[in-house]
Amino acid sequence: MTDGFDLTRDGEVARLTFTRPEKMNAITYGMWAAIPDVVAEVEADPALKVLVITGAGKHFSAGADISEFGELRTTAEGAASYDKAVEGAVAALTAMRKPSVAMIQGNCIGGGCQVSVACDFRFAAEDARFGITPAKLGIVYHFDSTRQLVSLVGPAHAKYFLLSGELISAVRAREIGLLNDVFPAQDLESATLGFAATLCSRSQASVRGMNRIIEKIVAGQETSDAEVEEIRSEALHGEDYAEGVAAFLERRPPRFTFR
């Protein structure tokens, strides 16, 4: 595993933890570059159904490790290489068929917020703070990450984030649609893992199929296509559909087997 984060497993839930608390879990170039491999590992493991991303210590992540910029982003070529690693990490998280959940405490700023927005769900402690700060660095934000942000909070709030670089509270982040929910700090982990357990209990054919379709809609697709119809057809003819209908008729919890 790359320095800076750990991947652990607890039953059907994988947890990716940023482990640089002394740096407020700032994300290094090596960490960005390794995220697609972590995602691929989780996707390929049939025992895992959900990925939870969090940070060690008091913070989720303060963003990209700016101390590296003097070495890695001083030329156009270096900046392009760095951006490619960030874009690869965001693309890998976005394209996950298994759902991802950001469990956020403390600072979730810049690249840290970028990671959380690329996840399917975001749950935060009441003390969390959010901001995206390219305007403080003379950087223009990545297109796909901008699109994801706009899809969550709308253009007006996205402009507030990106043009001002100001931070907002967890309560305000929930009000504008950036977060799914906010909890007292002591309840964050149990609430997040409880939701992960709910996702694990659902039909994985449904969860992963709908996740892919929603991704296509957010990316701007307006009509169905062959992939969407194949996803729906495979679900209709799959074991989970038969089990779900049988469980409903028999008034019992379903026992889904799709992995």
N, C-alpha and C positions, 0 to 999 in steps of 0.2 A: 504494500500500500504506500502511496506517495506521502512524503512528509507533509503534515498540515491537516490531514483528516484521517479518520478511522471509519471503516465500514464494519458494522456488527449486525448480527442476526438474532432475532427473538421470535421464534416460531415462524410465522408467515410474514413478519415485518422486518425489513432491512432498515438500518439507521446509519446515515452518513453524518458524521459529526465533525465540524471544523474544530481543530485542536490547536489553535494558536491563541489562547486566552490572553497571553502577555502582549499580543498585538491586536487585541479585540477581534481575533479571528479574521484578520485581513487575508485576502485570497492572493496567493502567489501565482506567477505564470505557470509553474509546475502543477499547481492545484487545478487551475483552469484547464490545462491540457489533459489532465487525468480524469476529469469528470465524465467524458464520454465513455471511457473504459469502465468506470463504476456503473454507469447506467446500463451498459451492455451486459455486465455481470449480473445485475439484478434482473434484467429482462430475460436472460437465458436460464435463470435458476427456477425450475418449476415449483420449488418449495416456497418461493417468495411471491407475495401478492401486492405489497405496498412498500414504497420507499418514503421514509421520514428523514428530512434534512433539518439539522439543528446546529447549534454552536456550543462549545464547552465554556463553562464559566458564566459570566454575566451578560454576554452579548451573542447575538446571532452572527453578524459579521459587519465590520465597519467599512467593507468594500475591498476593492483591489488594493494590493500592497503598493502604495505610491513610492515607497523607498526604492523599488525596482525600476521606476520609470527613467531615472537618470541613466541607467545602463541599457534598458530594453526598449525605450520609446524615444530616443533622441534623434533617430533618423526616420524618414518615411518608411523605409523597408522594415525597420524594427517595430514601428508602430503598427504596420500592416500585419506583421507576424504575430504580435501580441493580440491584436484585435481578432485575428483568425482563431486563436485559442479560446478567447471569450465567446465568440460567435459559435464555435463548435460545442462548447459547454451548454450554452443556451439552447441550441438546436437539439442536442441530445435529450435534455430534460423536457423540452416541448414535445418531442416526438415519442416520448414514452407511452406505451400502451397501458402498462401498469400505472396506477395512480401514484402521484407524489404529493407529499404534504410537508409544507414548511412549518416548523415549530419554532416560534420567534420570541426571543427575550432580548431586552436591552436594545442596542443599536442595530438597525437593519438599514444600512445606508449604501448608496452607490452600487457597486457590484454585488453587495449582499442583498440589496433590494432587487437587483436584476435577477439573481438566483431565485429569490422567493416568488417573483412574478412569473418566472418560467415554470414554477410548480403548479399543480392543479388546484391545490387548496393552501390557505394561509391561516394559521391560528396563532394568536399572539398573547403575551402577558400584558397586563395593564400598563406596565412601565416601559413598553417597547416604544422606540422612536423610528420614524421612517423618513427617508429623503433620497433623492437622486441628484447628484451634484456635478454633472459635466460642465455646467456653466461656471463653476469655480475653478476649472482646470483648463478651459479653452478646448474642450472636447465636444464633438457632436455625437450624440447617442446613437447606438446601433439601430438600424431600421426595424428589424424584427422585434427587438425588445421595446422599441417605441410603440409599435403596433400592438403588442401585448398589453402594454400599460394603457393605451387609449381604449382598448377593448374592455378593460376592467373599470376604469374610472372616468372615461369620457375625455374629450379633447380639452375642455377647460381645466380640469384638475391635472391632466397630464402636462399642460403648459405651465401650470403653477409649479409643479415638481421640477420640470426640466429647465425652465427659464429662470426661476428664482433660486433653486438649490436649497430652499428652506426646509426645515424638518417639521414633521407633524406628529401628533400623539397617536397612540393605538386607537383611542376612541374616535378621533377624527378620521383615521385610516379606515375604520369600519364604516363610518358614516358615508364615505365617498365610494365604497365598494372595493377598496384594496384588500380588505381582510374578510374572511368568512365569519370569524368570531373573535372575541376578546375575553380573557379569563383572568382572575387573580393569579399572581405568579405561582402560588403554591398548587393551583389546580390545572395549570397549563398542560403538564405532561400527561396526567390521567385523562383529561378531556381529549387531547390529541390522539393518544393511543386508543381511547375508547372509540373515537371516530374511525381510526385505522382498522380496528376490529370489525366495525360495521361494514367497511368496504370489503374486508376479507370474507365476510359472511354472504355477500351478494354473488350473483352469477358473474363469474369472471368473463364469460363470453359477452354479457351485456356491458359490464364495466369497461372492458378494453375496446369493444366495438364503438360504444358511444363516445369514449374518450377520443378515438381517432376521428369520428365524424365531427365532433365539436372543434377539434383542432383545424379541420378543413374549413369549417364555417368561419372561425376567427381569422384564418388566413385570407378570407375574402371570397371563398367559393359560395355561389348562390344557388346552385342546383345539384341534384344527385349525379353520381357518375358510376362507372362500372365497379370501382372499389367499394363504394357505399352499398350498392346493391348486393355485392358478394358478401359483405359483412352481415347484412340483414338476412340473406338466404342461408348462410352457414349457421347463424343463430337459430333460425326457424327450424332447421333440420338437425339441430344439435341436442345432446343429452340434457343440457340445462333447461331448455324450453320444455321438454317432456316432463322433467322433474318439477319445474316450477308450476306447471298446470296441475299435475297430480297432487302436489302439496297443497295448492289452493283448494282443490276440490275435496281433499281429505282433511282439511283444516289442521294442518301440521306445518312446522317449519320445513322449508326445503333443504335437501341435502345435495348441494351442487357438487359435481365432480370435475368440471372443466378446470384445467390447470394451465 
